[in-house]
Amino acid sequence: MSASTIGISSRFVTVAMRLMMLVLCLALVVPATAQAPGAGERELRDRLQRVYRAWAGAMRDRNLDAWQSSSTQALQNEVRNQIVSQKLPYPRALFESPLMAPQVSRLRFVRARQVGDEAQLVYFGRFDAGLIEEGKRPPENLLVIWFGREQGGWAVGRIQMLDLDPMPEVRAKMRRFDYSFLDEPGFVVDGVLPKVAKLAPRPDFIGKVFAISFNESTEVMINGVSDHSFGATRAAQLVLGGFKRGENTVSVKVSPLAEGQEPADTLDDNAPYVIRLYLMPDDPSKQFPVIVWRYESEDGTAPSEPIEATFVIDDKVIEQRYRRPDSAR
């Protein structure tokens, strides 16, 4: 279950809804006409829809108890960690996000799947998660709702909202009832539930990790709490638990890309390897990000051995947030 989130930060509107979002795919072929679900699939669909509607209702009504009872523990911990790591109030910030749970009643039902304690509902159509400008018609996109079974009952685990604008050929296939796009590993229900993250501490400072790792897979661990993976990509991620005043730790481990994995942006696949940790501003109108640790070799290559390092955030570092980035370096 791995990219934005319902009920996460008003400061960084992330549709991390692993909170709310992850990735994409391609492959197989199905008939060009819709097929009615069998009795078993209909029963599973109806059961999971009831769970999702309870979850969506809890979001709408700002009912924390109902939201927790209809969310997996993994989702609860992830949402809480994302919120507190941005120094926002939990649980209040959960219900202050402009994001909302999409309604499924008018969407085309695509499929319901279950393997063991993991299940999935997939829909296609026009839906709004609170990000569409008033008066504008939502585009046709893909909605994937994942569930986990805990203590005998189903709960929402994460919601993927896939923007098909960059993939018009996929949207065209979906319109023709060709759902082969859903047969890639990122959408396959395998019965393996995500690990439940431990609760991150409330940070002294907001942190982000930025990586350029196009030709290798990189694992970064910060303060033994915030675990990050990068591969064939350029990306920035929030540091769960942020940074603390004083000594902080970082570890970096590099390995080959998985078989068949290629850089998503081929124009930049020769970009130098970079890892940077940023101390983020509490008030972006008055402060600037500060690099507190980095790995950037002269030849632009990744480290050949694992890295274990420490860095200190003291008054001198904190003061740099009030300087422009060019003078902070």
C-alpha positions in Angstrom: 0.0 0.0 0.0 2.5 3.0 -1.1 2.1 8.9 -2.9 -1.6 12.5 -0.9 -3.9 12.4 2.2 -7.4 13.3 3.3 -7.3 15.2 6.4 -3.7 16.1 6.3 -2.0 19.4 6.4 -3.7 22.6 5.5 -0.1 23.9 5.2 1.0 21.3 2.6 -2.0 20.0 0.8 -0.7 16.6 0.1 -3.0 14.1 -1.5 -1.0 11.5 0.5 -4.3 10.0 1.6 -2.6 6.9 2.1 -4.2 9.0 2.9 -5.0 9.8 -0.5 -2.9 8.6 -3.2 -0.2 6.6 -4.9 0.7 5.5 -8.4 0.0 3.9 -11.8 0.2 1.1 -14.3 -0.5 -0.9 -17.6 -1.1 -4.5 -19.3 -3.7 -7.3 -20.1 -6.9 -7.2 -22.1 -10.6 -7.5 -21.3 -13.8 -7.4 -23.4 -14.9 -4.0 -24.7 -18.3 -4.3 -22.9 -19.1 -4.0 -19.2 -19.6 -7.3 -17.3 -22.0 -7.4 -14.4 -20.3 -8.6 -11.2 -21.1 -12.0 -9.9 -23.0 -12.6 -6.7 -19.8 -13.0 -4.6 -18.3 -9.8 -6.0 -21.6 -7.9 -5.5 -21.7 -9.0 -1.8 -18.1 -7.9 -1.3 -18.7 -4.6 -3.0 -21.8 -3.9 -0.9 -20.0 -4.8 2.3 -17.0 -2.6 1.5 -19.1 0.3 0.3 -20.8 0.4 3.7 -17.5 0.7 5.4 -16.3 3.4 3.0 -19.5 5.4 3.4 -19.1 5.2 7.2 -15.6 6.5 6.8 -16.6 9.3 4.5 -19.4 10.2 6.8 -17.0 10.4 9.7 -14.8 12.8 7.7 -17.8 14.9 6.8 -19.2 15.0 10.3 -15.8 15.5 11.9 -16.4 12.5 14.1 -13.0 11.3 15.4 -14.3 8.1 17.1 -16.2 7.1 13.9 -13.2 7.9 11.8 -10.9 5.8 13.9 -13.3 2.8 14.0 -13.5 2.8 10.2 -9.8 3.4 9.5 -7.0 0.8 9.8 -4.4 1.3 12.4 -1.8 1.9 9.7 -3.9 4.7 8.3 -4.6 6.2 11.7 -0.9 6.2 12.5 0.2 7.6 9.2 -2.3 10.5 9.2 -1.4 11.3 12.8 2.3 11.2 12.0 1.9 13.4 8.9 0.0 16.0 10.9 2.2 16.3 14.0 5.3 16.2 11.9 4.1 19.5 10.3 3.6 20.9 13.8 -0.1 21.0 13.3 -2.7 20.1 16.0 -3.9 16.5 16.0 -6.7 15.6 15.6 -8.1 19.0 14.8 -6.1 19.4 11.6 -7.5 16.1 10.3 -10.9 17.7 9.7 -9.6 21.1 8.6 -8.1 20.0 5.3 -10.0 21.2 2.1 -9.8 17.6 0.9 -13.0 15.5 1.1 -13.9 11.9 0.5 -15.2 11.4 -3.1 -18.7 10.1 -3.5 -19.0 6.8 -5.3 -22.7 6.6 -6.0 -22.5 8.1 -9.4 -19.2 6.5 -10.5 -18.8 3.4 -12.7 -18.1 0.4 -10.5 -15.1 -1.4 -12.0 -14.3 -4.2 -9.6 -14.1 -5.6 -6.0 -11.2 -7.8 -5.0 -10.2 -9.6 -1.8 -7.2 -11.7 -0.9 -7.0 -12.7 2.7 -7.2 -9.6 5.0 -6.8 -7.1 2.1 -9.5 -5.9 -0.2 -10.1 -3.2 -2.9 -12.8 -1.3 -4.6 -12.2 0.4 -8.0 -14.3 3.1 -9.6 -14.0 5.2 -12.8 -15.7 8.6 -13.5 -15.9 12.2 -12.5 -15.4 12.9 -8.8 -14.3 15.8 -6.7 -12.1 15.5 -3.7 -12.3 19.2 -2.9 -9.7 20.3 -5.3 -11.8 21.3 -8.3 -12.6 25.0 -8.8 -16.2 25.9 -8.2 -18.2 25.7 -11.5 -15.7 23.4 -13.2 -16.5 19.9 -14.2 -14.3 17.2 -12.7 -12.3 15.1 -15.2 -12.7 11.4 -15.5 -10.2 9.7 -13.2 -9.6 6.5 -11.3 -10.5 6.0 -7.7 -9.1 3.0 -5.8 -10.1 2.3 -2.2 -8.1 -0.2 -0.2 -9.3 -2.0 2.9 -7.7 -4.0 5.6 -9.4 -6.5 7.9 -8.5 -6.0 11.6 -10.1 -7.9 14.5 -12.6 -9.5 12.1 -13.9 -6.2 10.6 -13.1 -4.2 7.5 -11.7 -0.7 7.6 -10.4 1.8 5.1 -6.6 1.6 4.6 -5.9 4.2 1.9 -7.4 5.9 -1.1 -5.7 6.4 -4.4 -7.0 9.1 -6.7 -5.2 8.7 -10.0 -5.1 11.7 -12.3 -5.4 10.4 -15.9 -4.8 13.8 -17.6 -1.1 12.8 -18.3 -2.4 9.4 -19.6 -5.1 10.0 -22.1 -4.7 6.6 -23.7 -5.5 5.0 -20.3 -8.6 7.1 -19.9 -9.7 6.1 -23.4 -9.3 2.4 -22.5 -11.2 2.9 -19.3 -14.1 4.4 -21.3 -14.1 1.3 -23.5 -14.2 -0.9 -20.4 -10.7 -2.0 -21.0 -9.3 -2.3 -17.4 -5.9 -3.9 -18.3 -4.3 -0.9 -16.7 -5.3 -2.4 -13.3 -3.2 -5.5 -13.7 0.1 -4.0 -12.9 1.7 -4.7 -9.4 0.7 -1.4 -8.0 -3.0 -2.3 -8.1 -2.9 -6.0 -7.4 -4.5 -7.2 -4.2 -2.0 -9.6 -2.7 -3.2 -9.9 0.9 -0.1 -8.2 2.3 -1.1 -5.3 4.6 1.2 -2.3 5.1 3.3 -2.1 8.2 1.9 -0.1 11.1 4.3 2.8 11.6 5.2 3.6 15.1 4.0 7.0 16.4 6.4 9.7 15.5 7.5 12.2 18.2 6.3 15.8 18.0 9.2 17.7 16.3 11.1 20.7 17.3 11.5 21.6 13.6 9.8 20.5 10.4 12.1 18.6 8.1 12.1 17.4 4.5 14.4 15.0 2.7 15.1 15.6 -1.0 16.6 13.0 -3.3 17.7 12.6 -6.9 18.2 8.9 -7.3 17.5 8.0 -10.9 19.8 5.0 -11.5 19.7 3.3 -8.1 17.4 2.6 -5.2 18.0 4.6 -2.0 16.8 4.0 1.6 17.1 6.9 4.0 16.4 6.7 7.7 16.3 9.8 9.9 16.5 9.7 13.7 15.5 6.0 13.6 11.9 7.0 12.9 11.4 8.4 9.4 12.0 5.8 6.8 12.2 6.9 3.1 12.6 5.1 -0.2 13.6 6.6 -3.5 14.2 4.8 -6.8 14.4 6.0 -10.4 13.0 9.3 -9.3 13.5 12.9 -8.0 11.3 13.6 -5.0 10.9 15.3 -1.7 9.3 13.7 1.4 8.2 15.0 4.8 10.4 13.8 7.7 8.2 12.0 10.1 9.0 13.2 13.6 10.9 16.1 12.0 14.2 17.3 13.5 15.1 18.0 17.1 17.3 20.6 18.6 20.8 19.2 19.1 22.1 16.0 17.5 20.1 14.1 14.8 21.1 11.0 12.9 20.8 10.0 9.2 21.6 6.7 7.4 21.7 6.1 3.7 21.8 2.8 1.9 22.0 2.4 -1.9 21.2 -0.7 -3.9 20.5 -1.5 -7.6 17.1 -0.7 -9.1 14.7 -3.6 -9.2 14.6 -5.6 -12.5 12.7 -3.6 -15.1 12.6 -0.4 -13.1 13.6 2.6 -15.1 13.9 6.3 -14.5 10.5 8.0 -14.7 12.0 11.1 -16.3 14.5 9.9 -19.0 15.6 13.5 -19.6 17.1 13.6 -16.2 18.4 10.1 -15.8 22.0 11.4 -16.0 21.4 13.9 -13.2 23.9 13.7 -10.3 23.0 11.7 -7.3 21.8 14.0 -4.4 20.5 13.6 -0.9 19.7 16.7 1.1 17.9 17.3 4.4 16.1 20.6 4.8 15.1 22.4 8.0 11.8 23.9 6.8 10.4 27.2 7.9 7.6 27.5 10.4 6.5 30.7 8.7 7.3 30.6 5.0 6.6 34.4 4.8 9.5 35.2 7.1 11.8 32.2 6.9 13.7 30.1 4.3 14.6 26.4 4.1 18.1 25.5 5.3 20.2 22.5 4.2 21.3 20.8 7.4 22.9 17.7 5.9 23.7 16.6 2.3 25.4 14.0 0.2 26.6 15.3 -3.2 29.8 13.8 -4.5 32.1 15.6 -6.9 31.5 13.1 -9.7 27.8 13.0 -9.1 27.7 9.3 -8.2 25.9 7.5 -5.3 27.9 6.3 -2.3 29.4 2.8 -2.7 29.1 2.1 1.0 26.3 2.7 3.6 26.4 6.0 5.3 25.8 6.6 9.1 26.1 10.3 10.0 25.0 12.8 12.6 24.2 16.5 12.2 23.5 19.2 14.8 20.8 21.8 14.8 21.8 24.7 17.0 21.2 28.4 17.3 23.6 29.1 14.4 21.7 26.8 12.1 18.3 28.0 13.2 19.3 31.6 12.5 20.0 30.8 8.9 16.3 30.4 8.3 16.0 34.2 8.3 18.5 34.6 5.5 17.9 34.1 1.8 19.1 30.7 0.6 22.1 32.1 -1.3 23.5 33.7 1.8 22.6 30.7 4.0 25.1 28.6 2.1 
